[in-house]
Amino acid sequence: MPTHGSLTKAGKVRSATPKLERRPKTAPIPKSGNRKKFIKRFILERKSGQNWLNV
């Protein structure tokens, strides 16, 4: 199976890219998550399990 370029150039861009520090993770606001649950359960009346089905 032919390749799209020589294997001697593999990984060239990744090794040349500067290493960045990871950004600190921020937790989502609990109020927004609870609002989504409320909408899903009471307004849309979805059952537990496969929520994309309106059964």
Backbone atoms as SQL, in Angstrom:
CREATE TABLE atoms (id INTEGER PRIMARY KEY, chain TEXT, resi INTEGER, resn TEXT, atom TEXT, x REAL, y REAL, z REAL);
INSERT INTO atoms VALUES
  (1, 'A', 1, 'MET', 'N', 0.850, -1.178, 0.000),
  (2, 'A', 1, 'MET', 'CA', 0.000, 0.000, 0.000),
  (3, 'A', 1, 'MET', 'C', 0.896, 1.242, 0.000),
  (4, 'A', 2, 'PRO', 'N', 0.758, 2.105, -0.980),
  (5, 'A', 2, 'PRO', 'CA', 1.622, 3.279, -1.046),
  (6, 'A', 2, 'PRO', 'C', 1.270, 4.301, 0.024),
  (7, 'A', 3, 'THR', 'N', 2.295, 5.063, 0.447),
  (8, 'A', 3, 'THR', 'CA', 2.091, 6.093, 1.464),
  (9, 'A', 3, 'THR', 'C', 2.008, 7.461, 0.805),
  (10, 'A', 4, 'HIS', 'N', 1.519, 8.436, 1.535),
  (11, 'A', 4, 'HIS', 'CA', 1.400, 9.800, 1.036),
  (12, 'A', 4, 'HIS', 'C', 2.593, 10.636, 1.479),
  (13, 'A', 5, 'GLY', 'N', 3.765, 10.148, 1.348),
  (14, 'A', 5, 'GLY', 'CA', 4.952, 10.869, 1.762),
  (15, 'A', 5, 'GLY', 'C', 5.936, 9.904, 2.397),
  (16, 'A', 6, 'SER', 'N', 7.163, 10.344, 2.511),
  (17, 'A', 6, 'SER', 'CA', 8.179, 9.455, 3.052),
  (18, 'A', 6, 'SER', 'C', 8.045, 9.339, 4.563),
  (19, 'A', 7, 'LEU', 'N', 8.430, 8.197, 5.094),
  (20, 'A', 7, 'LEU', 'CA', 8.337, 7.968, 6.532),
  (21, 'A', 7, 'LEU', 'C', 9.410, 8.719, 7.301),
  (22, 'A', 8, 'THR', 'N', 10.410, 9.260, 6.619),
  (23, 'A', 8, 'THR', 'CA', 11.450, 10.028, 7.317),
  (24, 'A', 8, 'THR', 'C', 10.911, 11.369, 7.812),
  (25, 'A', 9, 'LYS', 'N', 9.793, 11.826, 7.229),
  (26, 'A', 9, 'LYS', 'CA', 9.214, 13.111, 7.642),
  (27, 'A', 9, 'LYS', 'C', 8.116, 12.951, 8.696),
  (28, 'A', 10, 'ALA', 'N', 7.880, 11.731, 9.144),
  (29, 'A', 10, 'ALA', 'CA', 6.781, 11.481, 10.077),
  (30, 'A', 10, 'ALA', 'C', 7.046, 12.142, 11.422),
  (31, 'A', 11, 'GLY', 'N', 6.056, 12.831, 11.961),
  (32, 'A', 11, 'GLY', 'CA', 6.153, 13.455, 13.266),
  (33, 'A', 11, 'GLY', 'C', 6.907, 14.768, 13.273),
  (34, 'A', 12, 'LYS', 'N', 7.208, 15.338, 12.132),
  (35, 'A', 12, 'LYS', 'CA', 8.010, 16.558, 12.051),
  (36, 'A', 12, 'LYS', 'C', 7.280, 17.743, 12.666),
  (37, 'A', 13, 'VAL', 'N', 6.019, 17.901, 12.357),
  (38, 'A', 13, 'VAL', 'CA', 5.265, 19.069, 12.829),
  (39, 'A', 13, 'VAL', 'C', 5.036, 18.985, 14.333),
  (40, 'A', 14, 'ARG', 'N', 4.695, 17.805, 14.835),
  (41, 'A', 14, 'ARG', 'CA', 4.411, 17.668, 16.264),
  (42, 'A', 14, 'ARG', 'C', 5.653, 17.953, 17.105),
  (43, 'A', 15, 'SER', 'N', 6.802, 17.489, 16.653),
  (44, 'A', 15, 'SER', 'CA', 8.015, 17.725, 17.422),
  (45, 'A', 15, 'SER', 'C', 8.446, 19.182, 17.361),
  (46, 'A', 16, 'ALA', 'N', 8.067, 19.914, 16.314),
  (47, 'A', 16, 'ALA', 'CA', 8.449, 21.319, 16.183),
  (48, 'A', 16, 'ALA', 'C', 7.481, 22.259, 16.893),
  (49, 'A', 17, 'THR', 'N', 6.321, 21.756, 17.300),
  (50, 'A', 17, 'THR', 'CA', 5.312, 22.587, 17.951),
  (51, 'A', 17, 'THR', 'C', 5.718, 22.847, 19.396),
  (52, 'A', 18, 'PRO', 'N', 5.647, 24.105, 19.855),
  (53, 'A', 18, 'PRO', 'CA', 6.027, 24.388, 21.244),
  (54, 'A', 18, 'PRO', 'C', 5.040, 23.771, 22.231),
  (55, 'A', 19, 'LYS', 'N', 5.580, 23.306, 23.343),
  (56, 'A', 19, 'LYS', 'CA', 4.764, 22.678, 24.384),
  (57, 'A', 19, 'LYS', 'C', 4.085, 23.760, 25.207),
  (58, 'A', 20, 'LEU', 'N', 2.764, 23.679, 25.369),
  (59, 'A', 20, 'LEU', 'CA', 1.999, 24.635, 26.152),
  (60, 'A', 20, 'LEU', 'C', 1.560, 23.989, 27.450),
  (61, 'A', 21, 'GLU', 'N', 1.473, 24.792, 28.497),
  (62, 'A', 21, 'GLU', 'CA', 0.975, 24.270, 29.768),
  (63, 'A', 21, 'GLU', 'C', -0.528, 24.057, 29.684),
  (64, 'A', 22, 'ARG', 'N', -0.981, 23.026, 30.387),
  (65, 'A', 22, 'ARG', 'CA', -2.403, 22.710, 30.381),
  (66, 'A', 22, 'ARG', 'C', -3.170, 23.750, 31.181),
  (67, 'A', 23, 'ARG', 'N', -4.302, 24.178, 30.647),
  (68, 'A', 23, 'ARG', 'CA', -5.142, 25.139, 31.363),
  (69, 'A', 23, 'ARG', 'C', -5.864, 24.441, 32.499),
  (70, 'A', 24, 'PRO', 'N', -6.039, 25.114, 33.627),
  (71, 'A', 24, 'PRO', 'CA', -6.759, 24.467, 34.736),
  (72, 'A', 24, 'PRO', 'C', -8.218, 24.224, 34.357),
  (73, 'A', 25, 'LYS', 'N', -8.711, 23.062, 34.771),
  (74, 'A', 25, 'LYS', 'CA', -10.099, 22.717, 34.467),
  (75, 'A', 25, 'LYS', 'C', -11.027, 23.495, 35.382),
  (76, 'A', 26, 'THR', 'N', -12.124, 23.962, 34.813),
  (77, 'A', 26, 'THR', 'CA', -13.144, 24.640, 35.609),
  (78, 'A', 26, 'THR', 'C', -14.398, 23.775, 35.598),
  (79, 'A', 27, 'ALA', 'N', -14.944, 23.539, 36.763),
  (80, 'A', 27, 'ALA', 'CA', -16.139, 22.708, 36.869),
  (81, 'A', 27, 'ALA', 'C', -17.349, 23.507, 36.393),
  (82, 'A', 28, 'PRO', 'N', -18.309, 22.851, 35.743),
  (83, 'A', 28, 'PRO', 'CA', -19.511, 23.564, 35.315),
  (84, 'A', 28, 'PRO', 'C', -20.330, 24.026, 36.520),
  (85, 'A', 29, 'ILE', 'N', -21.106, 25.066, 36.331),
  (86, 'A', 29, 'ILE', 'CA', -21.933, 25.609, 37.398),
  (87, 'A', 29, 'ILE', 'C', -23.048, 24.600, 37.702),
  (88, 'A', 30, 'PRO', 'N', -23.226, 24.173, 38.951),
  (89, 'A', 30, 'PRO', 'CA', -24.243, 23.163, 39.260),
  (90, 'A', 30, 'PRO', 'C', -25.651, 23.606, 38.869),
  (91, 'A', 31, 'LYS', 'N', -25.923, 24.916, 38.968),
  (92, 'A', 31, 'LYS', 'CA', -27.267, 25.402, 38.663),
  (93, 'A', 31, 'LYS', 'C', -27.644, 25.101, 37.220),
  (94, 'A', 32, 'SER', 'N', -26.692, 25.254, 36.283),
  (95, 'A', 32, 'SER', 'CA', -27.002, 25.014, 34.877),
  (96, 'A', 32, 'SER', 'C', -27.250, 23.529, 34.617),
  (97, 'A', 33, 'GLY', 'N', -26.478, 22.657, 35.291),
  (98, 'A', 33, 'GLY', 'CA', -26.695, 21.222, 35.117),
  (99, 'A', 33, 'GLY', 'C', -28.033, 20.781, 35.670),
  (100, 'A', 34, 'ASN', 'N', -28.401, 21.345, 36.835),
  (101, 'A', 34, 'ASN', 'CA', -29.697, 21.000, 37.421),
  (102, 'A', 34, 'ASN', 'C', -30.838, 21.510, 36.556),
  (103, 'A', 35, 'ARG', 'N', -30.654, 22.654, 35.923),
  (104, 'A', 35, 'ARG', 'CA', -31.682, 23.201, 35.030),
  (105, 'A', 35, 'ARG', 'C', -31.903, 22.278, 33.841),
  (106, 'A', 36, 'LYS', 'N', -30.800, 21.738, 33.284),
  (107, 'A', 36, 'LYS', 'CA', -30.921, 20.810, 32.157),
  (108, 'A', 36, 'LYS', 'C', -31.678, 19.557, 32.563),
  (109, 'A', 37, 'LYS', 'N', -31.382, 19.044, 33.774),
  (110, 'A', 37, 'LYS', 'CA', -32.095, 17.869, 34.258),
  (111, 'A', 37, 'LYS', 'C', -33.574, 18.155, 34.434),
  (112, 'A', 38, 'PHE', 'N', -33.898, 19.332, 34.965),
  (113, 'A', 38, 'PHE', 'CA', -35.291, 19.712, 35.179),
  (114, 'A', 38, 'PHE', 'C', -36.044, 19.772, 33.852),
  (115, 'A', 39, 'ILE', 'N', -35.411, 20.395, 32.852),
  (116, 'A', 39, 'ILE', 'CA', -36.060, 20.512, 31.545),
  (117, 'A', 39, 'ILE', 'C', -36.274, 19.127, 30.947),
  (118, 'A', 40, 'LYS', 'N', -35.268, 18.279, 31.045),
  (119, 'A', 40, 'LYS', 'CA', -35.370, 16.953, 30.456),
  (120, 'A', 40, 'LYS', 'C', -36.438, 16.110, 31.141),
  (121, 'A', 41, 'ARG', 'N', -36.488, 16.161, 32.485),
  (122, 'A', 41, 'ARG', 'CA', -37.390, 15.282, 33.215),
  (123, 'A', 41, 'ARG', 'C', -38.822, 15.786, 33.263),
  (124, 'A', 42, 'PHE', 'N', -39.013, 17.072, 33.548),
  (125, 'A', 42, 'PHE', 'CA', -40.362, 17.563, 33.823),
  (126, 'A', 42, 'PHE', 'C', -41.003, 18.287, 32.651),
  (127, 'A', 43, 'ILE', 'N', -40.235, 19.061, 31.912),
  (128, 'A', 43, 'ILE', 'CA', -40.828, 19.801, 30.807),
  (129, 'A', 43, 'ILE', 'C', -40.964, 18.899, 29.582),
  (130, 'A', 44, 'LEU', 'N', -39.888, 18.170, 29.236),
  (131, 'A', 44, 'LEU', 'CA', -39.943, 17.266, 28.083),
  (132, 'A', 44, 'LEU', 'C', -40.512, 15.901, 28.446),
  (133, 'A', 45, 'GLU', 'N', -40.635, 15.608, 29.749),
  (134, 'A', 45, 'GLU', 'CA', -41.165, 14.356, 30.267),
  (135, 'A', 45, 'GLU', 'C', -40.457, 13.139, 29.689),
  (136, 'A', 46, 'ARG', 'N', -39.131, 13.195, 29.699),
  (137, 'A', 46, 'ARG', 'CA', -38.345, 12.069, 29.211),
  (138, 'A', 46, 'ARG', 'C', -38.185, 11.049, 30.332),
  (139, 'A', 47, 'LYS', 'N', -38.145, 9.780, 29.971),
  (140, 'A', 47, 'LYS', 'CA', -37.927, 8.715, 30.932),
  (141, 'A', 47, 'LYS', 'C', -36.434, 8.439, 31.061),
  (142, 'A', 48, 'SER', 'N', -36.023, 7.727, 32.096),
  (143, 'A', 48, 'SER', 'CA', -34.618, 7.398, 32.266),
  (144, 'A', 48, 'SER', 'C', -34.200, 6.373, 31.220),
  (145, 'A', 49, 'GLY', 'N', -32.924, 6.381, 30.869),
  (146, 'A', 49, 'GLY', 'CA', -32.417, 5.450, 29.867),
  (147, 'A', 49, 'GLY', 'C', -32.112, 6.171, 28.579),
  (148, 'A', 50, 'GLN', 'N', -32.684, 5.728, 27.509),
  (149, 'A', 50, 'GLN', 'CA', -32.392, 6.314, 26.201),
  (150, 'A', 50, 'GLN', 'C', -33.257, 7.550, 26.004),
  (151, 'A', 51, 'ASN', 'N', -32.684, 8.698, 26.399),
  (152, 'A', 51, 'ASN', 'CA', -33.495, 9.909, 26.479),
  (153, 'A', 51, 'ASN', 'C', -33.820, 10.544, 25.151),
  (154, 'A', 52, 'TRP', 'N', -33.210, 10.087, 24.055),
  (155, 'A', 52, 'TRP', 'CA', -33.524, 10.707, 22.789),
  (156, 'A', 52, 'TRP', 'C', -34.813, 10.133, 22.199),
  (157, 'A', 53, 'LEU', 'N', -35.351, 9.096, 22.804),
  (158, 'A', 53, 'LEU', 'CA', -36.605, 8.526, 22.336),
  (159, 'A', 53, 'LEU', 'C', -37.770, 9.132, 23.112),
  (160, 'A', 54, 'ASN', 'N', -38.825, 9.510, 22.448),
  (161, 'A', 54, 'ASN', 'CA', -40.012, 10.038, 23.126),
  (162, 'A', 54, 'ASN', 'C', -40.994, 8.903, 23.374),
  (163, 'A', 55, 'VAL', 'N', -40.611, 7.963, 24.209),
  (164, 'A', 55, 'VAL', 'CA', -41.473, 6.805, 24.478),
  (165, 'A', 55, 'VAL', 'C', -41.997, 6.897, 25.883);
